Amino acid sequence: MPKKKPPNRKHLPKDLEILYEDKDILVINKPAGLLTVATATNKFKTAYYILTDYVRKGSLKSRKCVFTVHRLDQWTSGVLIFCKSEDAKDRLQDNWKQVQKTYVAVVYGKLKPKQGIITSYLFETKNYVVRSTTDKTKGKRAQTGYKVLKEVGQFSLVELDLLTGRKNQIRVHLADKGNPIRGDRKYGKDKDTYKRLALHAKSISFTHPTTNQRMTFEAKLPSHFKIDSPP
C-alpha cells in the first residue's frame, strides 16, 4: 500500500502550526501578534485569511474558505479552531457549552489563595474597555478558575480555566485581583514594556462536529513562559 502523502502546507507561514486537520476542522497554534479575523485596518494578516488561502491551495478561482468558531486576542497565542463548512461550525458552536479551555499566564506578584475561582459581572465601556462590577444588572456573569503552578521572584505562572467565555475575561479578572498579566498594555501595569502579552491558550477539549468523538489538543508553551528563572 502506498504511503499517504503529507498535506501540502506551503501556503502557511512558518510560525503558524497546524495541530490537526481533517475534512471538517482545522486546529492551529496561533502565534502572538496574529489577528484571528480582519479588522477595519487589517484584512490580510489574520489566521482566517491565511487558512482560507491554505484550503484554496493558492487558487484564485476556488470558493473554499474556513469558518471562524471562536477567537483569541491578537496578542494571545495558542489553540484555535476553524471549520471547513458552515454546517460543521454551527454544530460545534451549538455544543460550545461542553468545550473546555485551559490557559496559562505569567502574572505579576503572588496570588492569594493559590487556587480558586474569580467571579464578577463584566461590561464593556464605549471605549471598548471591559470592566468588572458586582452589580449583576450592569454586566454578564463571568467566572475564571485559577491555580498557581510556580512562583519565581516577582512573577507567578498560573493555569486558568475559562468557566465562562466573556471578552477579555482572564485579563480583567487577573487585573482585578491585583495580579495583571505581564505585557498587558490594556489592563496591566503602567509602563510595562514587555514585548508581548504573556497569555497562552494551552489546550481545548471539544466534541467533533461530525464524528462526535471527544478530542483534546494542546499547544506547547512559548519558551519565555518557562520561569525557572525570572522572565
Steps between C-alpha positions, in 0.01 A plus 500: 500500500645841404580737784257784558646830383538768769280807449649777288542794735706732283233771529550524876751730674767319699374626837143371454479134602214268405437266794228299326309496172225289345221565249297694760735688733837672528667541839797736513751644742454874437813709556484818705449808285277333240135608490232230492281692254522828309463846648425828326873566465634147444326259264785273395733420792241279670467129576174497302661645185806272521294184552255590224796536264631167629179305429479663156856379427571843357229474232331835439200321345431286805200586715620296795537682831524435870239594760585669829387304807650715776771761538819578686624854565770614258778471758377173655662189355376142501231257389240630258234309303362570152251292300494427129123526461225713650313187611801374698544846655133517604512153656814579696364833624167339597696280744737774614393471864671158504832645385777517761779755457815533708736797489837577656622848591802666657372757747648754737512417871380203703136398504314438825357244535704282262189350345144621460229650281473869410141614447364835387266661249669645192388785278664692214534878497449724198879500462504118463653442842355213704431574867390296802206570725322320782168628363346218297260743332791683336705211361517133404611242755857382446700231681866411467656208685870534581786300649856619568754270336822676594634814666835656412600844622229755422321267256257209522410239237126442519270245337150630422172329416254709306171411668318767297610660175479878533713746305839569669376300801831352615688827458241700695460243779874474565535878497208522746683262731809721494698256284491637145645299212850595395501705181131595519485850352126536561441366851851460636762708676593847382825514302509122452731471198500121470491404131174300505202396708603203713172312450481166317201280413659174609232244422144447378267202527187470286268257324574465129206647302474199265645192671381597853840388626635684803828664403769689691782708353786673675735772378851502640581792728716774347855488634472827695218354714750274676584687816771275647673835519312830496382579141 
